[in-house]
Amino acid sequence: MISIVEKPAYDLPVGERGGPAQPLISARGLLKHFPVKGSGFLRPKKAVRAVDGVDFDILKGETLGIVGESGCGKSTTARLLMQLIVPDRGDILFDGEKVGEALALADYRRQVQMVFQDSYASLNPRLTIEESIAFAPRVHGVPTAKAIARVHDLLFRVGLEPSRFAGRYPHELSGGQRQRVNIARALALEPRLVILDEAVSALDKSVEAQVLNLLLDLKRDFGLTYLFISHDLNVVRFMCDRVMVMYLGKVAEVGSREAIFDNTRHPYSSALLASMPKMDPSARTTEPPLSGDPPNPIDPPSGCHFHTRCSFAENVCSEKLPPLTDVSASQAAACLMSIPGSGHGRAPARMES
């Protein structure tokens, strides 16, 4: 468990008629398969289905968390949004404009930035901190004097004294200080969306809490939108407004923080919540939350990909691939139990963790 100050209440923006704001970024049918080396020609062509048809929105001003086991497609989804890898199929819309067509890639990358897990590998060891942060603004045409002034302002905002840290090199900083530099560098082009891929998982818990509170302050001060990827469900619960659960390249469930943590409707989400560390000894479980290993992403099971590990599975689960279906105003799940008339014998009910 981490010690974090109480989270401020951030009101999500609303549209002109009082409804939800337009999504800042949307993914539609996002798909990425990685060919397996040695397949094809004389052998059957195989591929790892890293992201297998994903749809989601991130609203302006919110923080969307993505959770799931290692290999479920979280980081690949983030890299697809950043256009670090090209999707095999699907579209990305930013503020209503299709990336790569109506919106040029160079303009898009100024508005979407990313903070990676490895704070040291993310920085060029031959550049000073000042040079690293100023690099992107200078590439995008910002005059050197203005870029340096922006660097010093950002260093101050992330809690690093410019006079002490601007001339240092990455190896002279601690892990927490390097990650603050990476956050400052991500903000140097004044983006609207920041993708945080396990950005605090390598930090000590006390430093992690400081960086999380810093991220909340920057979100408020700069009007940012976050995509937050983490294995730590306690951190996700603290940081995020909505949560998306992924399993084997697909979205298993998505909903508000309260809906996911208090009234989950997918067995896999329930299993994830059962793995959360609990301070109350009476609430702890000695039983493993899941049986078996995740299926092979090269050859996923037919029907619902989770049915081979699900204690609620019936024959229909191996035959039908459940679509992501609204189960409430703030929640959607890809589970046949939540779809009336699907042939599943159980009625939709809260999954107890």
C-alpha positions as CSV (number, residue, x, y, z in Angstrom):
1,M,0.0,0.0,0.0
2,I,1.2,3.6,-0.7
3,S,0.6,6.7,1.3
4,I,-0.9,9.4,-0.8
5,V,-2.7,12.6,0.1
6,E,-6.4,12.8,-0.6
7,K,-7.1,13.0,-4.3
8,P,-8.6,16.3,-5.4
9,A,-12.1,16.1,-7.1
10,Y,-11.7,16.7,-10.8
11,D,-15.0,17.4,-12.6
12,L,-15.0,16.1,-16.1
13,P,-16.0,18.6,-18.8
14,V,-19.5,18.4,-20.3
15,G,-20.8,19.2,-23.7
16,E,-22.9,22.2,-24.7
17,R,-26.2,20.4,-23.8
18,G,-24.9,18.9,-20.6
19,G,-23.9,15.5,-22.0
20,P,-20.4,14.0,-22.0
21,A,-17.7,16.0,-23.6
22,Q,-16.4,14.9,-27.0
23,P,-13.7,12.3,-26.7
24,L,-10.2,13.7,-27.0
25,I,-9.0,10.5,-28.6
26,S,-10.9,7.5,-29.9
27,A,-9.7,4.1,-31.1
28,R,-11.9,2.1,-33.5
29,G,-11.1,-1.5,-34.4
30,L,-7.5,-1.1,-33.4
31,L,-5.6,-4.3,-34.4
32,K,-2.0,-5.3,-34.3
33,H,-0.6,-8.8,-35.0
34,F,3.1,-9.6,-34.8
35,P,4.2,-12.3,-37.3
36,V,6.0,-15.2,-35.7
37,K,9.6,-15.7,-37.0
38,G,9.9,-18.8,-39.0
39,S,6.2,-19.1,-39.9
40,G,4.9,-18.8,-43.4
41,F,6.2,-20.2,-46.7
42,L,6.4,-24.0,-45.9
43,R,5.0,-23.6,-42.4
44,P,1.6,-22.2,-41.4
45,K,1.7,-18.5,-41.1
46,K,1.2,-17.5,-37.4
47,A,1.1,-14.2,-35.5
48,V,0.9,-13.0,-31.9
49,R,-2.5,-11.2,-31.6
50,A,-1.2,-8.5,-29.3
51,V,-4.2,-6.1,-29.9
52,D,-7.2,-7.8,-31.5
53,G,-9.8,-5.3,-32.4
54,V,-10.1,-2.7,-29.6
55,D,-12.5,0.2,-29.3
56,F,-12.4,2.9,-26.6
57,D,-12.6,6.6,-26.0
58,I,-10.7,8.9,-23.7
59,L,-12.7,12.0,-22.7
60,K,-11.2,15.4,-22.5
61,G,-9.8,16.1,-19.0
62,E,-10.2,12.5,-17.7
63,T,-7.7,9.8,-16.7
64,L,-8.4,6.4,-18.3
65,G,-6.6,3.5,-16.7
66,I,-5.7,0.3,-18.5
67,V,-5.2,-2.9,-16.4
68,G,-4.6,-6.5,-17.1
69,E,-2.0,-9.3,-16.9
70,S,1.4,-9.0,-18.6
71,G,0.9,-9.7,-22.3
72,C,-2.7,-8.6,-22.5
73,G,-1.9,-5.7,-24.9
74,K,-1.7,-2.7,-22.6
75,S,1.7,-1.3,-23.8
76,T,1.0,-2.3,-27.4
77,T,-2.2,-0.2,-27.3
78,A,-0.2,2.7,-25.9
79,R,2.4,2.5,-28.6
80,L,-0.3,2.3,-31.3
81,L,-1.8,5.5,-30.0
82,M,1.6,7.1,-30.0
83,Q,2.1,5.8,-33.6
84,L,5.4,4.3,-32.5
85,I,4.1,1.1,-34.3
86,V,1.6,1.2,-37.1
87,P,-1.7,-0.7,-36.6
88,D,-2.6,-3.4,-39.1
89,R,-6.1,-2.2,-39.1
90,G,-8.3,0.4,-37.3
91,D,-8.5,4.2,-36.9
92,I,-7.3,6.7,-34.4
93,L,-9.3,9.9,-34.1
94,F,-7.9,12.9,-32.2
95,D,-10.5,15.5,-31.3
96,G,-12.7,14.2,-34.1
97,E,-10.0,14.2,-36.8
98,K,-8.5,11.0,-38.3
99,V,-4.8,10.7,-37.5
100,G,-2.7,10.5,-40.7
101,E,-5.4,12.0,-42.9
102,A,-7.3,15.0,-41.6
103,L,-4.7,15.4,-38.9
104,A,-1.0,15.2,-39.9
105,L,1.2,12.9,-37.9
106,A,3.6,15.7,-37.0
107,D,0.8,17.8,-35.6
108,Y,-0.6,14.8,-33.7
109,R,2.7,14.0,-32.1
110,R,3.0,17.5,-30.7
111,Q,-0.3,16.9,-28.9
112,V,0.3,13.4,-27.6
113,Q,3.4,12.5,-25.5
114,M,4.5,9.5,-23.5
115,V,6.3,8.7,-20.3
116,F,7.9,5.2,-20.3
117,Q,8.7,2.8,-17.4
118,D,12.5,2.8,-17.6
119,S,13.5,6.3,-16.7
120,Y,17.2,5.8,-17.6
121,A,16.7,4.2,-21.0
122,S,14.3,7.0,-21.9
123,L,17.0,9.6,-21.7
124,N,20.1,10.1,-23.9
125,P,23.1,9.6,-21.6
126,R,25.2,12.1,-23.7
127,L,22.8,15.0,-23.3
128,T,22.4,17.2,-20.3
129,I,18.9,17.4,-18.7
130,E,18.5,20.9,-20.2
131,E,19.4,19.6,-23.7
132,S,17.1,16.5,-23.4
133,I,14.0,18.6,-22.5
134,A,14.8,21.3,-25.0
135,F,15.4,18.9,-27.9
136,A,11.8,18.4,-29.0
137,P,10.8,22.1,-28.9
138,R,13.9,23.0,-30.9
139,V,13.1,20.3,-33.5
140,H,9.6,21.7,-33.8
141,G,10.9,25.2,-34.5
142,V,10.8,26.8,-31.0
143,P,13.6,29.4,-30.8
144,T,16.5,28.2,-28.5
145,A,16.1,31.0,-25.9
146,K,12.4,30.3,-25.6
147,A,13.0,26.6,-25.4
148,I,15.5,27.0,-22.6
149,A,13.2,29.2,-20.7
150,R,10.5,26.6,-21.0
151,V,12.9,23.9,-19.8
152,H,13.7,25.9,-16.6
153,D,10.0,26.5,-16.0
154,L,9.2,22.8,-16.4
155,L,12.0,21.7,-14.1
156,F,10.7,24.0,-11.4
157,R,7.2,22.7,-11.9
158,V,8.3,19.0,-11.5
159,G,10.2,19.8,-8.3
160,L,13.8,20.1,-9.6
161,E,15.8,23.3,-9.1
162,P,16.9,24.4,-12.6
163,S,20.2,25.9,-11.3
164,R,21.1,22.5,-9.8
165,F,19.8,20.0,-12.3
166,A,19.8,21.6,-15.8
167,G,23.5,20.9,-16.4
168,R,23.5,17.4,-15.0
169,Y,23.5,14.1,-17.0
170,P,21.0,11.2,-16.4
171,H,23.5,9.0,-14.5
172,E,23.9,11.8,-11.9
173,L,20.2,11.6,-10.9
174,S,18.2,9.2,-8.9
175,G,15.4,7.1,-10.5
176,G,12.7,9.5,-9.1
177,Q,14.6,12.6,-10.4
178,R,15.0,11.0,-13.8
179,Q,11.3,10.2,-14.0
180,R,10.5,13.8,-13.1
181,V,12.8,14.9,-16.0
182,N,10.9,12.5,-18.3
183,I,7.6,14.1,-17.2
184,A,9.0,17.6,-17.9
185,R,10.2,16.4,-21.3
186,A,6.8,15.0,-22.1
187,L,5.3,18.4,-21.3
188,A,7.8,20.5,-23.3
189,L,5.6,20.5,-26.5
190,E,2.5,21.5,-24.4
191,P,0.6,18.2,-25.3
192,R,-3.1,17.6,-24.5
193,L,-2.8,13.9,-23.9
194,V,0.0,12.2,-21.9
195,I,0.4,8.4,-22.0
196,L,1.9,7.0,-18.8
197,D,3.1,3.4,-19.3
198,E,4.0,2.0,-15.9
199,A,5.6,5.4,-15.2
200,V,5.8,4.9,-11.4
201,S,6.2,1.1,-11.1
202,A,10.0,1.2,-10.8
203,L,10.1,3.8,-8.1
204,D,10.3,3.4,-4.3
205,K,6.9,3.7,-2.7
206,S,7.5,7.0,-1.0
207,V,8.9,8.5,-4.3
208,E,6.0,6.9,-6.2
209,A,3.5,8.7,-4.0
210,Q,5.2,12.0,-4.6
211,V,5.2,11.5,-8.4
212,L,1.6,10.5,-8.4
213,N,0.6,13.7,-6.6
214,L,2.8,15.6,-9.0
215,L,1.0,14.1,-11.9
216,L,-2.4,15.2,-10.4
217,D,-1.1,18.7,-9.9
218,L,0.2,18.9,-13.5
219,K,-3.1,17.6,-14.8
220,R,-5.0,20.3,-13.0
221,D,-2.5,23.1,-13.9
222,F,-2.1,22.3,-17.6
223,G,-5.6,20.8,-18.3
224,L,-4.1,17.5,-19.3
225,T,-5.8,14.2,-20.2
226,Y,-4.0,11.0,-19.1
227,L,-3.9,7.4,-20.3
228,F,-2.5,5.6,-17.3
229,I,-1.2,2.0,-17.5
230,S,-0.3,0.1,-14.3
231,H,-0.3,-3.3,-12.7
232,D,-0.9,-1.7,-9.3
233,L,-4.7,-1.6,-8.9
234,N,-4.5,0.6,-5.7
235,V,-2.7,3.2,-7.8
236,V,-5.2,2.9,-10.6
237,R,-8.1,3.3,-8.2
238,F,-6.4,6.5,-6.8
239,M,-5.5,8.0,-10.2
240,C,-8.2,7.1,-12.7
241,D,-11.7,8.3,-13.5
242,R,-12.5,5.3,-15.7
243,V,-10.8,1.9,-16.0
244,M,-10.5,-0.4,-19.0
245,V,-9.7,-4.1,-18.3
246,M,-7.9,-6.0,-21.1
247,Y,-7.5,-9.7,-21.6
248,L,-5.6,-11.4,-24.5
249,G,-5.7,-8.3,-26.7
250,K,-9.4,-7.5,-26.2
251,V,-11.4,-5.3,-23.9
252,A,-13.0,-7.4,-21.2
253,E,-14.7,-4.5,-19.3
254,V,-14.7,-0.7,-19.2
255,G,-16.4,1.6,-16.8
256,S,-16.2,4.3,-14.2
257,R,-13.8,3.7,-11.3
258,E,-16.7,3.0,-8.9
259,A,-18.3,0.6,-11.3
260,I,-15.2,-1.5,-11.9
261,F,-14.0,-1.6,-8.3
262,D,-17.4,-1.8,-6.5
263,N,-19.6,-3.7,-9.0
264,T,-17.6,-5.5,-11.6
265,R,-19.5,-7.5,-14.2
266,H,-16.8,-9.6,-15.8
267,P,-15.2,-12.7,-14.0
268,Y,-11.7,-11.7,-15.1
269,S,-12.1,-8.2,-13.6
270,S,-13.3,-9.9,-10.4
271,A,-10.2,-12.1,-10.4
272,L,-7.9,-9.1,-10.8
273,L,-9.5,-7.3,-7.9
274,A,-9.1,-10.4,-5.8
275,S,-5.3,-10.1,-6.3
276,M,-5.2,-6.6,-4.7
277,P,-3.2,-6.4,-1.4
278,K,-5.6,-5.9,1.5
279,M,-4.8,-4.4,4.9
280,D,-7.7,-6.2,6.6
281,P,-6.5,-9.8,7.4
282,S,-10.1,-11.1,7.4
283,A,-10.6,-9.8,3.8
284,R,-7.6,-11.7,2.5
285,T,-8.0,-14.9,0.5
286,T,-5.7,-17.9,0.4
287,E,-7.2,-19.3,-2.8
288,P,-5.6,-18.3,-6.1
289,P,-7.9,-15.9,-8.0
290,L,-7.4,-17.7,-11.3
291,S,-6.6,-21.2,-12.3
292,G,-4.2,-22.1,-15.1
293,D,-2.0,-19.9,-17.3
294,P,-3.1,-17.3,-19.9
295,P,-3.8,-19.0,-23.3
296,N,-1.3,-18.7,-26.1
297,P,-1.9,-15.4,-27.9
298,I,-0.8,-17.0,-31.2
299,D,-3.8,-19.4,-31.0
300,P,-6.4,-18.0,-28.6
301,P,-9.4,-20.1,-27.5
302,S,-12.6,-20.0,-29.6
303,G,-15.5,-18.0,-28.3
304,C,-14.8,-16.0,-25.2
305,H,-11.0,-16.0,-24.7
306,F,-11.4,-16.2,-20.9
307,H,-13.7,-19.3,-20.8
308,T,-10.7,-21.7,-20.3
309,R,-10.1,-20.1,-16.9
310,C,-13.6,-19.0,-15.9
311,S,-15.5,-20.7,-13.1
312,F,-18.8,-19.4,-14.6
313,A,-18.1,-20.8,-18.1
314,E,-20.7,-22.8,-19.9
315,N,-20.7,-24.6,-23.3
316,V,-22.0,-21.4,-25.1
317,C,-18.9,-19.5,-23.9
318,S,-16.7,-21.6,-26.1
319,E,-18.9,-21.0,-29.1
320,K,-19.8,-17.3,-29.1
321,L,-17.4,-14.3,-28.9
322,P,-19.1,-11.9,-26.6
323,P,-19.3,-8.3,-27.8
324,L,-18.6,-5.4,-25.5
325,T,-22.1,-4.6,-24.3
326,D,-23.4,-1.8,-22.1
327,V,-24.5,-3.2,-18.7
328,S,-25.2,0.2,-17.2
329,A,-24.9,3.9,-18.0
330,S,-21.3,3.9,-16.9
331,Q,-20.1,0.3,-17.6
332,A,-19.7,-2.2,-20.4
333,A,-18.6,-5.8,-20.3
334,A,-17.7,-8.5,-22.9
335,C,-19.4,-11.4,-21.0
336,L,-22.3,-13.6,-22.1
337,M,-23.7,-13.5,-18.6
338,S,-24.4,-9.8,-19.1
339,I,-26.2,-10.2,-22.4
340,P,-29.9,-11.2,-22.2
341,G,-30.7,-14.0,-24.6
342,S,-27.1,-15.1,-25.2
343,G,-27.9,-18.7,-24.0
344,H,-25.8,-18.4,-20.8
345,G,-27.7,-19.9,-17.9
346,R,-26.6,-17.4,-15.2
347,A,-28.3,-14.1,-14.8
348,P,-26.1,-11.0,-14.7
349,A,-25.0,-10.3,-11.1
350,R,-22.3,-8.5,-9.3
351,M,-19.0,-10.5,-9.2
352,E,-17.7,-10.8,-5.7
353,S,-14.0,-10.5,-5.3
